[in-house]
Amino acid sequence: MTIVITLPYFFDGEAEQIVQLLHSSVDLIHIRKPESKAEELERLIMSIPSEYYPRLVLHDHHELAMKYHLHGVHLNGRNPQPPMGWEGSVSKSCHSLEEVKEWKEKCDYVSLSPIFDSISKQGYHAAFSSTEIEEARRVGIIAKKVFALGGVTFNKIDDVLRMGFGGGMILGDAWKNVSHPQDAVALTIAGSDSSAGAGIQQDLKTMTKVGVYGATVITAITSQNTLGVKGVMPVPAEVVKSQLDAVLSDLHITAVKIGMVPNAAIAHVIADTLKDYKESLAKDARKLSPKNLTVIYDPVMISTSGHRLMEEECIQVVCEELLPLCTLVTPNLPEAELLMRQKKERESNRDKKTIQALDHENGKESDSEKGQRKILEKQGETNLASKDAKYNNSLLPLKYGTSFLVKGGHAEGEDLADILYSTTGESHRFPTKKIATHNLHGTGCTLSSAIASYLVKGNDLVTAISLAKQLLAEGIQKGANAHIGKGNGPLLF
């Protein structure tokens, strides 16, 4: 059995290509559009002849599978359960043999990946040896309900069948001849580092390493080297605006990495311009490319030594205007604490006003009002007294409406972890081994720009973070014993 997964974005002639694939040797088409709106996905479904609906599976907007009586729904972090009353097929992606063992009993079929080196995801290599696959087949983990994914081509279907899989799921090989109207580009909005170890210089090196074209908007010019920062000159806000307009009006930007935001005026400009750009993408009815903008923000608020690098007015604008536009924010531990404290202070002031209003309304409170007051008061006490950093960090997505990757490099010990807290309430731990070196200049820039770049290439967020952390570790290891400058040197590619 052969299953094809669509590209993550829409393009001209996609419905025709889906029909052509179903006319050939393909049994099912998985429509995976993680950033799509329901109306966009529905337009694609309606453009496919209804006779093919029993061979379509949706990864998103599962209610459309019910509406059009499609073959199945695919479970993921965005849609962890099938819709109420669903009677069709249910599938799920797995990345370990343990997951396969668990989920193949709950689903009609599952995928296991990556079996081969990926075609569509650069740096995504096979995760299982032939011995592991054979043993999993022998004990019945790999069976007809399990499909091979990752590097599978039409020519390898017979191979995966011989390995014991029920078939293969194909992505890159199915769409390699699709013509794209314009290549996706990543944009870095950050400061310039004269030593080239961080800032836009490091962002561009990272994007190039991943294989993505990078554009720049410079927010500040810094005089710095491996020994420290000697001076910072913010670029005038109107010049930042001019750079943004020039880039966004011409290049096909699908991911933005934001670094140094030196003052409130520049924060305003970035937020207003990106908001307008996102709205223009949403209005674009062409099914040519991704329409949703990914924004990764690496907040430069507190230095490694603990010094505050951003003024209070700028922090307020960032929290109120910029963070709601972000897909992912990547603070270090002190910055995460600052962002949580900032939100608590605003909520505490709001809650006090609410309590006062309840006290004065008609001179008497109803039972529900008394309950609300007690809850608000209790929340205020809990928020102010809480010292549980992990608990606080898990609340960041709820408070700001965006996902947070809290970096653990400031923690003590050898075994560290970055933790992704998503807007769905889920968390994902990314273990990190501390490498003995002082050459760590530019690690935050590298991680955030690498995540943005891997997202441009079509990876989901968890995969993009995993690949970015792998790239970062390789860069730190390569630069660990290098002698560039007299102080803390950069990582190297």
MARDORO-920770 format. One record per atom (N, C-alpha, C): x, y, z. Coordinates in pm, whole numbers, plus 50000, padded with zeros to 5 digits. Layout:
XYZ/...
END
This chain:
500854988050000/500005000050000/500885012450000/500525022149918/501315034349904/500475046449942/501025054550033/500365066750079/501275078450048/500685089249998/501445101449970/500965112550063/501905119950120/501605131450206/501835144250125/500895153550133/501045165850056/502155174750113/502565184350034/503455194850083/502695203050187/503385209850278/502695216950386/502015229850341/502165233650215/501555245850164/500795243050035/499935252550000/499145251349878/499945256349757/499645251049640/500285255949518/499345253949400/499575261349294/498765260349174/498785246149117/497635241049081/497555227849019/497645216349116/497545219049248/497695208249346/496585197849335/495345202249318/494235192749307/494445183349189/494905188749077/495155180648958/496245170248985/497295174249057/498375164849087/497895153949182/497035157449278/496485147449369/495685137049291/494855141749199/494055132649117/494975123649033/496025129548977/496955121848895/497635110848977/498015114149103/498645104149189/497675092849222/496415096349249/495415086249282/495065077649161/495285083149042/495075075548919/496175065248898/497345067948959/498485059048939/498485048249047/499605046449115/499725035349210/499465039549354/499035051949377/498835056949513/497455052949566/497435047749688/496175043249749/495465054349826/496235061849906/495655072649987/496495085249976/495855096749992/496555109650001/496295115450139/497365118050213/497265125250341/497445140150314/496405147850340/496485162350318/496965168750448/498205172950448/498835179050567/499155193650539/498385202650598/498575217150582/498545223450722/499635222150800/499595225950942/499265240450970/499525249350876/499255263550900/498015268550827/497245259550772/496115263650688/494905267950770/494065276050708/492765279150764/491745269350707/490645267750779/489635257850737/489095260950598/488875273850569/488325277350438/489305274550325/490615275850352/491615272750250/491635257850220/491605249950326/491625235450309/490345230650240/489235236850276/487965232950214/487965235950064/488595247050025/488675250249881/489445239349806/490525234349867/491295223649803/490445211049791/489755207349899/488915195249895/487845196449787/487205208149779/486135210149682/486635210049538/487935212749521/488495212749385/488895198749340/488785188849429/489065174849396/487735167749370/487585160249263/486325153149235/485915144449353/484635144549386/484135137649506/484365122549501/484545117049382/484785102649373/486085098449441/486975108249466/488245105249532/488205107749683/487105112849735/487015116049877/487285103949967/486835091849929/487115080250014/488595076550021/489445084049953/490885081049955/491705092850008/491015101950077/491675113750134/491675113050287/492805117250347/492955117650493/493405131650532/492795137250636/493135150750680/493965150650808/494995159150810/495805161050931/495275172651015/494485181450955/493985193351023/492535195750985/491845203351072/490435206851048/489625194051021/489675185151118/489025172051105/487525172851080/486925184051118/485475185151094/485145184450946/486125188150861/485895187450716/485875172950669/486585164150739/486565149950703/485155144250725/484495148950829/483115144650854/482175150750751/482365163550721/481475170550630/481495164450491/482695160350444/482825155250308/482985140050304/482815133450418/482865118650424/484175113250367/485295118850417/486605114550370/487005101450438/488115095650389/488545082650439/488955083050585/489765093150623/490295092650758/490805105950811/491185105650940/491825117051005/493135112151065/494105121251072/495435118051125/495635125951253/495985119251362/496165125651491/497555132051501/497615143151571/498885150151593/498715159351713/499745167351743/499675176351857/498575186651845/498255190551723/497195200451702/495815194151716/495725181351681/494455174051685/494695160351748/494785159851882/495155147251948/494055136751952/492815140851922/491685131551925/490855133151797/490245122451749/489335123751635/488095131451677/487365137351583/486155144751620/485075135651679/484245141551761/483165133951824/482275127551717/482015114751731/481155107751637/481855102751513/483185104251506/483935099951386/483945084751376/483635079551259/483595065151236/484575060551129/485325069851072/486275066250966/487605061751022/488585061250934/489925056550969/490645066851057/491515061751148/492325070251235/493775065651224/494685075151202/496115071851191/496925081651276/498205078251297/499085086651379/500535084351340/501355094751351/502795093751326/503515089751453/504465080451441/505275076051555/506745077751521/507545080351625/508975082551604/509835072951685/509195063251748/509945053051822/509145040051817/509835029051840/509175016051840/508205014851958/508525021752069/507615021852184/506295028552147/506375039652074/505165046452030/504335037551937/505015030751846/504315021751754/503555011051831/504245005151928/503634994452008/502364999452078/502405011952126/501255017452197/500125021252101/500455028551995/499425034751913/498835025851804/499545015351763/498965007051657/497744999351707/497624998051840/496454991551896/495265001151905/495545014251902/494495024351914/494055029851780/494895028051677/494615033951545/494445022951440/493925027151325/493805017751214/495165015051151/496025025151153/497405023351108/498245034851161/499565032751168/500505042951215/501705043351121/502455054251128/503705055051053/504875054951152/506015050151107/507255050451185/508305057551102/508975067451163/509965075151088/511085079951181/512255083151118/512595081250978/513265067650954/512785060950850/513345047850815/514595049350729/514555058950636/515715062250553/516045076950577/517185081550525/517505095850529/516425103550453/515905114150516/514785121550457/515185128750329/514245129250236/514435136850112/514035151350131/512945153550204/512385167150217/512915174750337/513485167750437/513965174350559/515465172650571/516195183150541/517645182650545/518135179650688/519095170450701/519635167150831/518825157050910/517745151950849/516845142450917/517235128550870/518045121450950/518625108850908/517855096750963/518105085350901/517465072850946/517775070551093/516735066351169/516885064951314/516965050451361/516815041051267/516765027051307/517715018851220/518455009951283/519335000951208/518534989451150/519114982751053/518434971250993/518194960251097/519114959251194/518954949251300/517754952651388/517594965551420/516454969751502/515134967351429/515124970351299/513914968251220/513564953351215/514554945151193/514324930651184/513814925151317/514404929651428/513974924851559/512544929451589/512224942051552/510864947151572/509854939251490/510274935151372/509394926751289/509204913051352/510294907651406/510254894151464/509294893351583/509294904151664/508444903951784/507064909751758/506794913351632/505464917651595/505164932451611/506184940551645/505934955151656/505704960951517/506594957751424/506404961851285/505544951351216/504404955651165/503464946551101/502684954150995/501604948450946/500874954150833/500224967550865/499984970350994/499374983051032/500394994251048/501664991251023/502745001151040/503335004450903/503425017550876/503925022150745/505245029550764/506155027050672/507475033350675/507375047650623/508015057050692/508035071050653/509445076550672/509815085650585/511135091850595/512085086250491/512285093850384/513175089350278/512595078750187/511305075650206/510655065350123/510345071149986/510715063949882/510405067749744/509535056849681/509005059749562/508215049549492/509055037149464/510345039049441/511215027749412/511545019149534/511235024549654/511575017149777/510365010149839/509205010849775/508015004549831/508214989549849/508784983049751/509034968549764/509994965649879/510974974549899/511934972650008/511244973150144/510364983050164/509714984250295/508724972850319/508144967750211/507274955950226/508074943950272/509264942150216/510134931050257/510604932750401/510694945150449/511104947950586/509994945050686/508794942350636/507684938850724/506624949550739/506854961050680/505864971950688/504654968950599/503544975350631/502354973750549/502414981950422/503394990750411/503574999250294/504445011050328/504445020950239/505275032650261/504485045550248/504945055750320/504365069050310/505405078150246/505015084750138/505955092250055/505635107050063/506685115250077/506515129750076/507355135949964/508635137449986/509485144649892/509475139349750/509555126049737/509635120049604/508395122449521/507245124249586/505995126149512/505865140049452/506585149749510/506375163649468/507655170149415/508645162049380/509945167749342/509895175949214/508865173649132/508775181149006/507805192949012/507305195949134/506405207349149/507205220349131/506715229049046/507385241949024/506835252049123/507725258549196/507325268349296/507505282349239/506515291149257/506585304449199/507715312949255/508055310949383/509115318849444/509635311449565/510955310549579/511535303449692/511265310949821/511005303349927/510775309350057/512075315050113/511955326150185/513105333250239/512885335650388/513945334650466/513895338050608/514425352150627/513875359250724/514305372950754/514785373550898/515965379550919/516425382051054/516355397051083/515705400451193/515605414251240/516425414951367/517605420551360/518525419751474/519615430351463/520495430551563/521605439851563/522805434151489/523705443151452/524935439251382/526055437451484/526765426451476/527885423251565/529175424651487/530005434551524/531225437051447/532205425351452/532105416851555/532985405151560/532405393251485/531165394651438/530485384651353/530185371551424/530255371451557/529945359151629/528485357751666/527765368851661/526345368751697/525615378251603/524355381651639/523605391251559/523325386551418/523105396151329/522725392651193/523815384751120/525075387351157/526155379951090/526035364951119/525805361451246/525665347351281/524355341651227/523305349751226/522035345151171/522195341151025/522865349550947/523045346550805/523905334050783/524945332550866/525765320450854/524935307950884/524065309050985/523225297651022/522215294350912/521565304550860/520575302350754/521225296050631/522415300850599/523145295250485/523505280650511/523905277650633/524265263950669/523065254550652/521875259350692/520665251150680/520215249950534/520595259650452/520205259350312/519045268550279/518905279250357/517835288950337/518435302550306/517835309650212/518295323250182/517825332650292/518725340950343/518395350050452/518475364650412/517465372250452/517465386750435/517615393250573/517975405950576/518255412450704/517565426050719/517205429050842/516825442550884/517635445551009/518465455851004/519365458951114/518695468751211/518645464951339/518015473451440/519025481751518/520275477251521/521305484451596/522675480651543/523605489751558/524995487051521/525795486351651/526395474851676/527155473251799/528655472751769/529415477951863/530875476651859/531225466251964/531565454451922/531855443852018/532875434051963/533465426552055/534395415952019/534235404652118/535165395652123/535035384152213/535175387952360/535635400152386/535805404752524/534585412052578/533705416152488/532505422852535/531985433452440/530895439952480/530265450452399/530855463952438/531375471252339/531995484252363/531035495852339/530025493652255/529075504352225/527905499252144/526755505952159/525545502252085/524895514952032/524605515251901/523895526351840/522625521151774/521445523851834/520195519551770/520005526351635/519505518951540/519165524651410/517865532551426/517735544451366/516475551951378/515275543451338/514185544951410/512995536651387/512495537851244/512585549851185/512105551551048/512975543950948/514245542150981/515135534450893/514825519450906/514515515051027/514085501151047/512815498650967/511875508050973/510625506850898/510905506150748/511815514350700/512145514450556/512745501150513/513615495450597/514205482450564/513125471550558/512245471650658/511165461750661/510295462650537/509905474750502/509035476650385/509725471850258/511015474950245/511745470950126/511805455850110/512075448850221/512205434250215/510845427550195/509855431650276/508565424850273/507765427550147/508045438550079/507315441749957/507845434149836/509005427649852/509625421049737/509885406249760/510535402649870/510915388749894/509765380949957/509765368049932/508695359349981/509095354150120/508855362350222/509255359150359/508205350150424/508635338350471/507715329350541/508115327150685/509315331250723/509755329950862/510605341950899/510375347051019/511125358551069/511765354851202/513035357951215/513715356651344/513985370751396/513565373551519/513785386551579/514795385051692/515795393451691/516785393451798/516745406451876/517795414351866/517925426551946/516885437051906/516075441152005/515105452151989/515535462952088/516275473052044/516945482052138/516065492252210/514905495552155/514065505552223/512595503752184/511735511152254/510295509652236/509845513952097/510455524352042/510065529251910/510275518551804/511405511651812/511695500951715/510775489051739/510485486051864/509545475151894/508175478051834/507705490551845/506445494751784/506455492351633/507525496751568/507635495751422/507615481151378/508385472651446/508435458551410/507065452151425/506425454651539/505115448651565/504075453251464/504005466351439/502995471651346/503215466351204/504475466051160/504775461651024/504495446751006/504895438451102/504635424151091/503145421151099/502425428651181/500975426651189/500325429451054/500725440450989/500185443750858/500555433150755/501795428150763/502255418150666/501485405050684/501255401050809/500485388750834/499055390150782/498475401850799/497125404050750/497075403650598/498115409050533/498155408650386/498305394450335/499065386150407/499195372050367/497865364750381/497135367950488/495855361350511/494845364650402/494975376550342/494045380650238/494435375350101/495645370050092/496155365249964/495455352149928/494635352349828/493855340449791/494585331049697/495805334949655/496545326249564/496995313749638/496775302149579/497225289649640/498605286349587/499555295449614/500865293549556/501905289149659/501715292949782/502765291149882/502205293250021/503035291250126/502525293150261/502035307450282/500885308750349/500325322050369/500485326750513/500865317850603/501035321750741/502495324350772/502745334750849/504105338950880/504545332951013/505685326351013/506275321251136/507205331751194/507025335151320/507865345351385/508525339151508/509855338651508/510635333451619/511335345251686/511115347051815/511705358451886/512665353551993/513925357451980/514945354652080/515135367352162/514445368752275/514475381452348/515855384252409/516425395452371/517705399552428/517385409352541/517035403852657/516585411952771/517565411852887/518145400252913/519065398753026/520295391252977/521475396653008/522715390452963/523015377853043/523995370352995/524395358153064/524835361053207/525415372853229/525875376653363/524755382253450/523535383553392/522395388053472/522045402653460/522705410053371/522445424353355/521225426753267/520365436253306/519195440053227/519665447553102/519255442952984/519695448852857/518585456452787/517365456152841/516245462652775/515515471552876/515205483752833/514515493152920/513075488652945/512515493353059/511175489153100/510125492452996/510205504352934/509235508452833/509245499052714/510455494952674/510585485752561/510035472052596/510305467352718/509785454352761/508265454352756/507655465352798/506195466352797/505645465452656/506265472452561/505805472052422/505995458052364/507135451852395/507395438252348/506325428652399/505995429552527/505025420452587/503615422652532/503255435252512/501885438352472/501655437652322/502685440652242/502475441752098/503225431252016/504435427752057/505255418951975/505015404052004/504965400352131/504795386152165/503525379952109/502385387252106/501175380952049/501295377351901/502285383051832/502485380051690/503415368151668/504035363351776/505075353251763/504515339051757/505245330551688/504965316251686/505695309451802/506905314251828/507755308351933/508645319151991/508775319152124/509695328052194/510735319452264/512015323352258/513085314852309/513885321852420/513285324352535/514015331052642/514945321552717/516005327352778/516755319552875/515995319753007/516495312853108/515755311753234/515495325253300/516495334453310/516225347553369/515195355453289/515245354353155/514285361653072/512865356053088/512765342853100/511445336753123/510855341653255/511715342553357/511265347653487/510805362153476/511555370153400/511185384253381/509845385453309/509645377653204/508395378353128/507215374053213/507405363853297/506325359453383/506005369953488/507055375953545/506845386353646/506135398453586/506515401853463/505905413253394/504395410953376/504035398753338/502625395553316/501855395353447/502495389853550/501825389153680/501515402953735/502465412253720/502255425753772/501075432353704/500975430553573/499845436453500/498535429953542/498545416553559/497335409653599/496935413053742/497935414953828/497665418453967/496945431853976/497415441553896/496765454553894/495345453553841/495155445453737/493825443453679/492885436753779/493415426553848/492585419153942/492145427754060/493035436554106/492675445454217/491515454454177/491565459554054/490485468154005/489175460353996/489265447753954/488065439253943/487455437054081/488315434254180/487825431954316/487155444454371/487775456154348/487195468654394/485835471154331/485715467954202/484435469954133/483355460954192/483735448854226/482765439654287/482315444654424/483235450154500/482915455054634/481905466554632/482015474954529/481205486954525/479895485454451/479715474454377/478505472854297/477305469954387/476395479554396/475185478654477/475455476754626/476705478454665/477055477054806/476995462854856/476725453454765/476575439454808/477015430154695/477585418954731/478025409154632/477075397354628/476845392454506/476105379954493/477055368554528/476505356354539/477345344754570/478415342754463/478035344454336/478995342554228/480085353154233/479695365554271/480665376354281/481645373854395/481115368554508/481995365254619/483005354654578/482515344854505/483415334354458/484485339754365/484065348754275/485035354454182/486085362454257/485655370154358/486605378254433/487625369454505/487125358554567/488035349754640/489045343254545/488565339354426/489465333254328/490535343054284/490095355554256/491045365654212/492075368654321/491585369754446/492515372354555/493495360954572/492985348754564/493845336954580/494875336254468/494425339154345/495345339054232/496435349354251/496045360854301/497035371354322/498085367154422/497655360954533/498595356354634/499495345254578/498875336054504/499645324954448/500675329954349/500245339154261/501155344154158/502335351454219/502075359354324/503145367254383/504085358454464/503575347654520/504385339554610/505075327954540/504605324354420/505115312254356/506595313154326/507315302454363/508745301854334/509065289654247/508045283254200/508235271354119/508445275653974/509695276253931/510015281653799/509395273453687/509415260253699/508865251853592/507365254153577/506695255253693/505265257953687/504985271353622/505755281453661/505585294753601/505835294353451/506905287553410/507235286853268/506115280153188/505485270053249/504405263053178/503195272053156/503105282853233/501985292253219/502235302853113/503475304153067/503805314752971/502945314252845/502725302352783/501865302152664/500445306752693/499935303352810/498595307552849/498535322652866/499585328352922/499605342652948/499775350952822/500605345952727/500945353952610/500345348752479/499765336752480/499145331552359/500115326952253/501345323252293/502325318152199/503175307552267/503845299152190/504685288652247/506015294352295/506575287852397/507855292152454/508825280352458/510055282852412/511135273252430/512065279452534/511975274652658/512775280352767/514115273052769/515175280752747/516515274952733/517135272852871/517685260952892/518205257253024/519685259153042/520335266652952/521785268252961/522275275353085/521375282953151/521785290053272/521655281353397/521085269253382/520925260553498/522255254053534/522335248653655/523545241953698/523495227253659/524685221053657/524745206853626/525215204253484/525455191653454/525955187653324/524835183753228/523765177953282/522635173853199/521555184453204/521455192353098/520525203453091/519405199952993/518425208752986/517335206452891/516685219752856/516325221052730/515435231752686/514035225652685/513055233152729/511695227852737/510745236352654/510035229752564/509025236552481/507685235752552/507115247352579/505755248252635/504865253752524/503925245652477/503115249452362/501765255052405/501105261452312/499795267452339/498715256852358/499005244352322/498045233552342/498085227952484/499045232952564/499205227952700/500215216752711/500755212352598/501745201652598/503135207452619/504045199052667/505445203052681/506315192352619/507495196452576/508425187152513/509825190552563/510535180552613/511855182552671/512935178952569/513895188052552/515005185752461/516295185152544/516765172952575/517975171652659/519185178052592/520065183652674/521255190452624/522455186552709/523495181952647/524725179052719/525605191552719/526055195552837/526915207452846/528295204052791/528785212452701/530105210652641/531085219952711/532195214552756/533175222252834/533925232052743/533445244252735/534095254652654/533545268252694/534375278552674/533915292352695/533505298752563/533675291552454/533355296952322/531865294952291/531055303452352/529595302052340/528945314752287/529755323552229/529205336052177/528295333152057/527055337852064/526135336351951/525275323951954/525245316752066/524445304352069/522955307152059/522485317652126/521055321052119/520635324951979/521475332851913/521195336951775/521135324751683/522095315851702/522155303951617/520925295251633/520535292751757/519385284151781/518105289751720/517825302451745/516575308251697/516545309451545/517645313451485/517665314651338/517645300851272/518215290751337/518145277151283/516725271851290/516015274451399/514615270151410/513795276551299/513965289751279/513235296751173/513555290551037/514825287351013/515235281850884/514645268050860/514675259550962/514115246150945/512595246550928/511935256550986/510505258250964/510225262550820/511085271150765/510955275150625/511005263050534/511805253250573/511975241350489/510845231050507/509815234750585/508635226250593/508545217150712/509485218050807/509425209650926/508385214751025/507835205651105/506975210051215/507855215651326/507245221951427/508005229251528/508925220351608/508435208851653/509275199951734/510475194951654/510245191251530/511345186651445/512325197951418/511815209951392/512685221551366/513575224351486/513015223651607/513815226051727/514875215051744/514475202551721/515425191451734/516595193051638/516305196351513/517355198151414/518225210251448/517595221051496/518345233151532/519285230351648/518825222751748/519685219651862/520835210451821/520565201551727/521635193051676/522705201451604/522245210951522/523185219851453/523975228251552/523295233251655/523965241451757/525035233451830/524705221251869/525675212851940/526905210151854/526685207751725/527805205451634/528685217851624/528035229651620/528795242151610/529605244951735/529025242251853/529745244251979/530925234751988/530675222251950/531745212251956/532905215951863/532565220551744/533615223951647/534415236151692/533745245451760/534455257551802/535005256951943/534835245452011/535195244452153/536645247752181/537535243452095/538965245452118/539595255552023/538745263251954/539255273451862/539725285651940/540625293151881/541165305251946/540905317251854/539685322251860/539315333951781/539085345351879/540005354851882/539935365651978/540535361852112/540515371352206/541135369252336/540145365052445/538865365052409/537855362052510/537015350052475/535695351352498/534765340452468/534445340352320/534975330452251/534855329952107/533515324552059/533325324351927/532065319751870/532055304851845/530885299351820/530805285651770/531145285951622/531425274551565/531875273851426/531105263251349/530915265851219/530285255851131/531345250051038/
END
